[in-house]
């Protein structure tokens, strides 16, 4: 199905190359692997369509957002939860669709347009080793809570921020109605959680859902079946003024967004972080495989 969508999109977009001409566009990106892949992918994709692209990758989140509001950045990929919580101060619990609609409405007032969200959701998650999930049958947070309440002894690796956040560890336990003693929680840097879980130092680890080390280390993300974690749907965001000048950009970016989901982003991230391929090569091969170059 995804291949069919890609082929159709490629045919539809072929004619857009002539209309785009030498239009100029500035693409931004944040300073971590996933964002660097996306900014490179977007740059190569748009250049293939005939745009002149100025790429400004590796920026801090707040600086990048401010640059877009100020008209210095035309387009970049943002997460619904980041804009909702960090830029619009919305803290209420919302579904994925509600989060998207709310942030779309709020940011429209600032001249920013949220295009179609991808299926990639880089939110917090709890993960276990795949072999442990198969042995215990714990594949969701509700089953995790049930196991703990039945006396199962499990150790957790969490980063310090999540442990202390008002919407973090304590509220998660309240939402799923379980309690873990302090002695069973190891607080560490986010990057250390993955090897600790891989090496069996803990049974459960806090991860980011599209991190490449999840498939590389054979982890299984536990289903958040009560919807506790906020949605961080990965979405292209473009300035309204830019779209007014380049209306075809909307369908072009929506075609790219439709190809991304958790598994795809995790695989691309792993190729950079684990297999040590270059960001440019990973982005280029993805576009070629999906007939967008």
C-alpha positions as CSV (number, residue, x, y, z in Angstrom):
1,X,0.0,0.0,0.0
2,X,2.8,2.4,1.0
3,X,4.7,1.6,-2.3
4,X,1.5,2.3,-4.3
5,X,1.0,5.6,-2.6
6,X,4.7,6.5,-3.2
7,X,4.4,5.6,-6.9
8,X,1.3,7.7,-7.4
9,X,2.8,10.6,-5.5
10,X,5.9,10.4,-7.6
11,X,3.9,10.6,-10.8
12,X,1.8,13.5,-9.5
13,X,4.8,15.4,-8.3
14,X,6.8,15.0,-11.5
15,X,4.9,17.8,-13.1
16,X,5.5,20.0,-10.1
17,X,9.2,20.1,-10.8
18,X,8.7,22.5,-13.7
19,X,6.4,24.8,-11.7
20,X,8.7,25.0,-8.7
21,X,11.5,26.3,-11.0
22,X,14.2,28.1,-9.0
23,X,12.0,29.0,-6.1
24,X,14.0,29.5,-2.9
25,X,13.1,27.9,0.4
26,X,15.0,27.7,3.7
27,X,14.8,24.3,5.5
28,X,15.6,24.1,9.2
29,X,16.3,21.2,11.6
30,X,17.2,20.4,15.2
31,X,20.4,19.0,16.6
32,X,19.8,15.3,17.0
33,X,19.9,12.4,14.6
34,X,16.3,12.1,13.6
35,X,16.0,15.8,12.8
36,X,19.3,15.8,10.9
37,X,18.0,12.9,8.7
38,X,14.8,14.8,8.1
39,X,16.4,18.1,7.2
40,X,18.8,16.3,4.8
41,X,15.9,14.2,3.3
42,X,13.7,17.3,2.9
43,X,16.6,19.3,1.3
44,X,17.4,16.5,-1.2
45,X,13.8,15.9,-2.0
46,X,13.0,19.6,-2.7
47,X,16.2,20.1,-4.7
48,X,15.1,17.1,-6.8
49,X,11.8,19.0,-7.4
50,X,13.7,22.0,-8.7
51,X,13.8,24.2,-5.6
52,X,16.9,26.2,-4.4
53,X,17.3,25.1,-0.8
54,X,19.2,26.8,2.0
55,X,19.6,24.3,4.8
56,X,20.1,25.3,8.4
57,X,20.3,22.1,10.4
58,X,21.6,21.4,13.9
59,X,19.7,24.2,15.7
60,X,18.3,24.2,19.2
61,X,14.5,23.7,19.4
62,X,13.6,27.1,20.8
63,X,16.0,28.9,18.5
64,X,14.6,27.1,15.5
65,X,11.0,27.8,16.4
66,X,11.8,31.5,16.9
67,X,13.6,31.6,13.6
68,X,10.5,30.2,11.8
69,X,8.2,32.7,13.5
70,X,10.6,35.5,12.5
71,X,10.6,34.4,8.9
72,X,14.2,33.1,8.8
73,X,13.1,29.5,8.4
74,X,10.4,28.5,5.9
75,X,10.0,24.8,6.8
76,X,11.0,22.2,9.3
77,X,9.6,19.1,11.0
78,X,8.1,19.6,14.5
79,X,6.4,17.4,17.1
80,X,2.9,18.1,18.1
81,X,3.7,17.7,21.8
82,X,6.6,20.0,21.7
83,X,4.6,22.9,20.2
84,X,1.6,22.2,22.3
85,X,3.5,22.1,25.6
86,X,6.6,24.2,25.1
87,X,5.4,26.9,22.7
88,X,1.7,27.1,23.6
89,X,1.7,26.2,27.3
90,X,-1.1,23.6,26.9
91,X,-0.8,21.0,29.6
92,X,-4.2,19.2,29.5
93,X,-4.3,15.6,28.4
94,X,-5.3,15.3,24.8
95,X,-5.6,12.5,22.3
96,X,-3.2,12.4,19.3
97,X,-5.9,13.9,17.0
98,X,-6.9,16.5,19.6
99,X,-3.3,17.5,20.0
100,X,-2.8,18.0,16.3
101,X,-6.0,20.0,15.8
102,X,-5.2,22.2,18.8
103,X,-1.7,23.0,17.8
104,X,-2.8,23.5,14.2
105,X,-5.3,26.1,15.4
106,X,-3.0,27.8,17.9
107,X,0.0,28.1,15.5
108,X,-2.2,29.3,12.6
109,X,-2.5,32.5,14.7
110,X,1.3,32.8,14.5
111,X,1.4,32.4,10.7
112,X,2.4,28.7,10.8
113,X,0.7,25.9,9.0
114,X,0.8,22.3,10.2
115,X,0.6,20.0,7.2
116,X,-0.5,16.3,7.3
117,X,1.1,14.5,10.3
118,X,3.1,11.4,9.7
119,X,2.5,8.2,11.6
120,X,5.8,8.6,13.5
121,X,5.2,9.5,17.1
122,X,8.5,10.2,19.0
123,X,7.0,10.2,22.4
124,X,8.2,8.7,25.7
125,X,7.7,4.9,26.0
126,X,8.6,2.1,28.3
127,X,10.4,-0.9,26.7
128,X,11.6,-4.3,27.6
129,X,13.8,-6.8,25.9
130,X,11.8,-8.9,23.4
131,X,12.8,-12.1,25.1
132,X,11.5,-10.8,28.4
133,X,8.2,-9.8,26.8
134,X,7.8,-13.3,25.3
135,X,8.6,-14.9,28.6
136,X,6.4,-12.8,30.8
137,X,3.6,-11.8,28.4
138,X,4.0,-8.2,29.5
139,X,3.3,-6.3,26.3
140,X,1.4,-3.3,27.6
141,X,1.6,-0.9,30.5
142,X,-1.6,-2.3,32.0
143,X,-0.1,-5.8,32.0
144,X,3.1,-4.3,33.5
145,X,1.1,-2.7,36.3
146,X,-0.8,-6.0,36.9
147,X,2.5,-7.9,37.2
148,X,3.9,-5.4,39.7
149,X,0.8,-5.5,41.7
150,X,0.9,-9.3,41.7
151,X,4.4,-9.1,43.3
152,X,6.7,-9.3,40.3
153,X,10.0,-7.6,41.1
154,X,11.2,-5.4,38.2
155,X,13.9,-2.8,38.0
156,X,13.5,0.4,35.9
157,X,16.0,2.7,34.2
158,X,14.7,6.3,33.9
159,X,16.3,9.6,33.1
160,X,16.3,12.1,35.9
161,X,14.0,14.5,34.0
162,X,11.2,12.0,33.6
163,X,11.6,10.8,37.2
164,X,10.9,14.3,38.5
165,X,8.5,15.7,35.9
166,X,5.0,16.7,36.9
167,X,3.7,14.6,33.9
168,X,6.3,11.9,34.4
169,X,7.0,8.9,36.6
170,X,4.7,9.6,39.5
171,X,1.7,10.4,37.4
172,X,2.4,7.4,35.2
173,X,2.1,5.2,38.3
174,X,-1.1,6.9,39.4
175,X,-2.6,6.5,35.9
176,X,-1.9,2.8,35.8
177,X,-2.4,2.2,39.5
178,X,0.9,0.6,40.5
179,X,3.8,1.5,42.8
180,X,7.5,0.9,42.4
181,X,9.9,1.4,45.3
182,X,12.7,3.9,44.9
183,X,15.3,1.1,45.2
184,X,13.9,-0.5,42.0
185,X,14.4,2.7,40.0
186,X,17.8,3.6,38.5
187,X,18.2,7.2,37.4
188,X,20.7,7.8,34.6
189,X,21.3,9.8,31.4
190,X,18.9,8.9,28.6
191,X,21.7,7.5,26.5
192,X,22.7,5.0,29.2
193,X,19.2,3.6,29.5
194,X,19.6,1.6,26.3
195,X,22.8,-0.3,27.1
196,X,21.5,-0.9,30.7
197,X,18.4,-2.5,29.3
198,X,20.2,-4.4,26.6
199,X,22.8,-5.8,29.1
200,X,20.1,-7.0,31.6
201,X,21.0,-4.5,34.3
202,X,17.3,-3.5,34.4
203,X,14.1,-5.1,33.1
204,X,12.3,-2.0,31.9
205,X,13.7,1.2,30.4
206,X,12.4,4.6,29.4
207,X,13.0,5.1,25.7
208,X,11.9,7.4,22.9
209,X,9.6,5.6,20.5
210,X,11.5,6.2,17.3
211,X,15.0,5.7,18.6
212,X,17.1,3.4,16.4
213,X,18.4,1.4,19.2
214,X,15.0,-0.1,19.9
215,X,15.1,-2.4,16.8
216,X,18.9,-2.6,16.9
217,X,18.9,-4.0,20.5
218,X,15.7,-6.0,20.0
219,X,13.6,-4.1,22.4
220,X,9.8,-4.2,22.5
221,X,7.9,-1.0,23.3
222,X,5.0,-1.7,25.7
223,X,1.6,-0.5,24.5
224,X,0.4,2.6,26.3
225,X,-3.1,1.2,26.3
226,X,-4.6,4.0,28.5
227,X,-3.0,6.8,26.4
228,X,-0.9,8.3,29.2
229,X,2.0,9.6,27.2
230,X,1.3,12.8,25.1
231,X,1.5,12.6,21.3
232,X,4.6,13.8,19.6
233,X,3.4,13.3,16.0
234,X,6.2,14.2,13.5
235,X,4.8,16.8,11.1
236,X,6.1,19.3,8.5
237,X,5.4,22.9,9.5
238,X,5.6,25.7,7.0
239,X,5.1,29.5,7.2
240,X,1.8,30.6,5.7
241,X,3.6,33.3,3.6
242,X,5.7,30.5,2.1
243,X,2.7,28.5,1.2
244,X,1.0,31.5,-0.3
245,X,3.9,31.8,-2.7
246,X,4.5,28.1,-3.2
247,X,1.0,26.4,-2.8
248,X,2.3,23.2,-4.4
249,X,4.7,22.7,-1.5
250,X,1.7,21.4,0.6
251,X,1.0,18.3,-1.5
252,X,4.7,17.7,-2.0
253,X,5.5,17.6,1.7
254,X,2.3,15.7,2.6
255,X,3.5,13.0,0.2
256,X,6.8,12.7,2.1
257,X,5.1,12.8,5.5
258,X,2.8,9.9,4.5
259,X,5.8,7.6,4.2
260,X,7.0,8.0,7.8
261,X,6.0,5.9,10.8
262,X,7.7,4.7,14.0
263,X,9.3,1.7,12.5
264,X,10.6,3.6,9.5
265,X,12.2,6.4,11.6
266,X,13.6,3.9,14.0
267,X,15.3,2.0,11.1
268,X,16.7,5.2,9.6
269,X,18.0,6.4,13.0
270,X,19.6,3.0,13.6
271,X,21.4,3.2,10.3
272,X,23.1,6.4,11.5
273,X,23.5,5.8,15.2
274,X,24.3,2.0,15.2
275,X,25.5,1.2,11.7
276,X,27.4,4.5,11.3
277,X,26.1,5.3,7.8
278,X,26.2,9.0,6.9
279,X,23.0,11.1,7.4
280,X,23.1,12.2,3.7
281,X,23.4,8.6,2.4
282,X,20.6,7.4,4.6
283,X,18.3,10.2,3.5
284,X,19.2,9.7,-0.1
285,X,18.6,6.0,-0.2
286,X,15.2,6.4,1.5
287,X,14.1,8.9,-1.2
288,X,15.4,6.6,-4.0
289,X,13.7,3.5,-2.6
290,X,10.4,5.4,-2.4
291,X,10.9,6.9,-5.9
292,X,11.0,10.5,-4.8
293,X,14.4,11.1,-6.4
